[in-house]
């Protein structure tokens, strides 16, 4: 299925299909005065450096805040890419543009900074580049509150969009979506976002855009706790 001439990512939920979109062709980042946003995904060496002081990320939204524990050791490229984009302010002002109750909430399209409503191509924006899909590390499944990258099902289509599972989807999703974290503190906020009214359901249409926009106000990446000196 296509939206705005760009590929859409499909996730099946029983017979219903929730369409999650991601693309890497337009809608680039807005740098902050402190650091420029990346123009490419990190290399393995760069990922190691980026993740050296990244333990979790606090996402402040218009519905409240929640914390994502980052899996840098399990998906280093995707996690480091998320951290780099968060630190440069890429996600600030972006909305959760797709909400499917009992399934997922999705964010990361930079186009939603300027337009919080419904428009052609919503959900197809990315950081201006793509990178390889890292399959879930052994032992990781798509259980409730897991955070994973959205993609178009094509190679190198990870970008900036991500989704959070609202239920245990481990038996419903193929291992094609990079798991890079899990929401821990503030999961009630994740649940609240998952219950906002939208313009449709998987049965009536693929958009599922919240009628009252849920905006990411900021993402703060926190460093790993340092061991105490005896």
SULLINJO-V236239 format. One record per pair of residues at least 4 apart in sequence whose C-alpha atoms are under 8 Angstrom apart, sorted by the first residue. I is the first residue (numbers start at 1). J is the second residue. Records with the same first field share a line. If there is no record, write none. Layout:
I = J  J
//
This chain:
1 = 7  8
2 = 6  7  8
3 = 7  8  120  121  122  124
4 = 120  121  124
5 = 121
6 = 23  121  124
7 = 21  22  23  124  152
8 = 19  20  21  22  23  124  152
9 = 19  20  21  22  150  151  152  153
10 = 17  18  19  20  21  152  153
11 = 17  18  19  20  173
12 = 16  17  18  172  173
13 = 17  18  103  172
14 = 172
16 = 202  203
17 = 202  203  206
18 = 100  202  206
19 = 202  206  207
20 = 98  106  123  150  206
21 = 123  124  150  151  152
22 = 109  123  124  125  126  150  151  152  157  158  159  161
23 = 123  124  125  126  130  151  152  157  159
24 = 124  125  126  127  128  129  130  157  159
25 = 125  126  127  128  129
26 = 125  126  127  128
27 = 109  110  111  125  126  127  128
28 = 110  125  126  127  128
29 = 37  90  110  127  128
30 = 37  88  89  90
31 = 35  36  37  88  89  90
32 = 36  37  88  89
34 = 88
35 = 87  88
36 = 88
37 = 84  85  88  89  90
38 = 84  85
39 = 127  128  129
40 = 128  129  130
41 = 77  81  129  130  131
42 = 46  47  77  80  81
43 = 47  77
44 = 48  76  77
45 = 49
46 = 50
47 = 51  76  77  80  81
48 = 52  76  80
50 = 54  80  83  84
51 = 55  72  76  79  80  83
52 = 224
53 = 222  223  224
54 = 70  83  221  222  223  224
55 = 69  70  221  222  223  224
56 = 67  68  69  70  221  222  223  224
57 = 67  68  69  70  219  220  221  222
58 = 65  66  67  68  219  220  221  222
59 = 65  66  67  68  216  217  218  219  220
60 = 64  65  66  216  217  218  219
61 = 65  214  215  216  217  218
62 = 214  215  216  217
63 = 189  192  193  214  215
64 = 189
65 = 186  189
66 = 183  184  185  186  187  189  190
67 = 183  184  185  186  187
68 = 147  181  182  183  184  185
69 = 181  182  183  184
70 = 79  180  181  182
71 = 75  76  79  179  180  181
72 = 76  77  79  80  180
74 = 136  137  180
75 = 79  134  136  137  178  179  180
76 = 80  180
77 = 81  134
78 = 82  134  149  158  178  180
79 = 83  180  181
80 = 84
81 = 85  160
82 = 86  160
83 = 87  221
84 = 88
85 = 89  90  91  160
86 = 90  91  92  219  220  221
87 = 219  220  221
89 = 218  219
90 = 110
91 = 108  110  216  217  218  219
92 = 113  216  217  218  219
93 = 112  113  215  216  217  218
94 = 107  108  109  110  111  112  113  215  216  217
95 = 107  108  109  112  113  116  213  214  215  216
96 = 105  106  107  108  210  213  214  215  216
97 = 106  107  109  112  116  122  123  208  209  210  213  214
98 = 105  106  107  123  207  208  209  210
99 = 104  105  106  193  194  195  196  198  208  209  210
100 = 104  105  194  201  202  208
101 = 105  166  194  195
102 = 166  167  194
103 = 165  166  167  169
104 = 163  164  165  166  167  194
105 = 163  164  165  166  193  194
106 = 161  162  163  164
107 = 161  162  163
108 = 125  126  160  161  162
109 = 122  123  124  125  126  160  161
110 = 125  126  127
111 = 115  122  123  125
112 = 116  117  122
115 = 119
116 = 213
117 = 209  211  213
118 = 122  209
121 = 125
126 = 159  160  161
127 = 159  160
128 = 159
129 = 159
130 = 156  157  158  159
131 = 155  156  157  158  159
132 = 155  156  157  158
133 = 155  156  157  158  176  177  178
134 = 176  177  178  179
135 = 175  176  177  178  179
136 = 140  141  175  176  177  178  179
137 = 179
140 = 179
141 = 146  170
142 = 146  165  168  169  170  173  179
143 = 165  167  168  169  170
144 = 164  165  166  167  168  169
145 = 164  165  166  167  182  183  184  187  190
146 = 164  165  179  181  182  183
147 = 162  163  164  165  179  180  181  182  183
148 = 162  163  164  177  178  179  180  181
149 = 158  159  160  161  162  163  177  178  179  180
150 = 158  159  161  162  163  177  178
151 = 157  158  159  161  177
152 = 157  158
153 = 157  176
164 = 182  183
165 = 169
166 = 190  191  194
169 = 173
183 = 187
186 = 190
187 = 191
188 = 192
189 = 193
190 = 194
191 = 195
192 = 196
193 = 214
196 = 210  211  212
197 = 210  211  212
198 = 208  209  210  211
199 = 207  208  209  210  211
200 = 204  205  206  207  208  209
201 = 205  206  207  208
202 = 206  208
210 = 214
//
